[in-house]
Amino acid sequence: MRRIAFAVMAAFPLAAMAASWQAAPLIDKNCVEKVKASPDSHTTSCLLQCAKSGYGILDNGKWLKFDSAGNEKALAALKATKKKDHIRVDVTGDMEGDSIKVATLSIRE
């Protein structure tokens, strides 16, 4: 019986952990270093122009990239927002290394 329990636990690595972030700055990969010091100055138009580089958030100065589903959610939210800058998002998902497997994403209006 213990072997079965161990096998089940080993099948689910600890690397994937559910997490959430509130009001995190949304940043594209191209502009991370450029806007790290002042992420709220990053414009919506720039975020849309750099969509192909991929999106992520700044968390305590570290950029955490999104998976492909998260990139799609971020792009859709950016296209729908009327905000010109100060793009902050609420995100839920699973951490996998330095990436987020995004479950939900919404822009703070």
N, C-alpha and C positions, 0 to 999 in steps of 0.2 A: 504494500500500500504506500509506503514512504517513497518508493521508487517512482510510482505514478505521480505523486504530488511533486516530487523534484522535477520530473520530466515536464510537467505542465508549467511549473514556474520557470524552467529554463527556456521554454518556448516563447516566453514573453520577455524580451530584453528590457532592462531598466532604462535604456537610452530614450525610449518614447514615453514622455510624461505629459499629461494634460496640463495646460497652462492657459493663462489669460493675461492680457495687457490692456490697460485703459489709457486713453489719450496719448498713445505713443506716436511720435513723428513718423509719417510715411515717407520713405526715401527710396529713390531708384538707385541701382548699383552704380551707374555712371557718376552720380553726384554725391556719393557718400562722403568722400574726403572734403569736397568743396563746401558742403553745407553742414557738416558735422557740428561746427561751433555755433551755428545759428539756423537750426532746421526749420523754424517757423517762417523764415524768409524764402524758403523753397516754394516756387510757384506751381500752381496746378498745371499751367501750360508746359513748364519744364518737365514735370512728372509725366505728362501725356507724351511729350516728344521722346522721352527716354524709356518708354514702356518696354521696348524689346530687350533692354538690359536686365530687367527683372526688378521686382519690388521687395522691400523688407521694412523693418522698423528699427529705430534706435532704442536700445534698452541699456541704460547706464553707460552710454558711450560706445556700445558694441552694436554693430549692424547684424541683425538676424534676418536672413533671406527667407522668402516665401517659396513654397512648392508651386508647381504650375497652376493648381487650382486657386491658390492664394493670389497669384499674379493676375489671373482672370477676374477674381472678385475685386481686387484693388482697381484694375482698369475700369471695370463696370461702374464702381463707386465714383471714381474720378470723373468719368464721362457724365454722371448724373448730378454731381455737386455744382453748386453755384459759387462756392468759395474760390477765391483767387489765390490764397496762400494760407498759412497756418493749418496745414492738413494734418490733423491728428486722427488716429483710428483706434477703435476698440477691436481687439482680435482675440479669438479663442482658437486653440489647436493643440497639437502635440509637438513637443520639442524633439527633434531628431538631430543630435549634434549641435551645429550652429544654424540649423534650419527649422522653420515652422511649417508643419503640415496643417494648413489653415482650415478650420471648420467654419468659422464665421468671421466676417469683417464688416465694419460700418464706419463711415466717416462721422466724426463729431461735428455737428452743424452749429 
